[in-house]
Amino acid sequence: MELKQQGLVVLKIRINRQGKLLDVEEEQSTEYSLLTKAARKAVSKSTPYPEVPKSLEGKEFEFTLPFNFKL
């Protein structure tokens, strides 16, 4: 906020069935690397994620997460 930076960061995350974070990729970033770092930090600090329901098939799952930083 102090730097008056804003923008949209979109991350694609991949988790396993147990909710362990396997990978994080940038789908979209802003001109401000600080915002991208903040989004990545939020993703990593949120681990582990909840286990995937047994009704869903697969060993790994991908999600796209938007982080919209607005002032």
Secondary structure, 3 states (H helix, E strand, C coil): CCCCCCEEEEEEEEEECCCCEEEEEEEECCCCHHHHHHHHHHHHHCCCCCCCCCCCCCCEEEEEEEEEECC
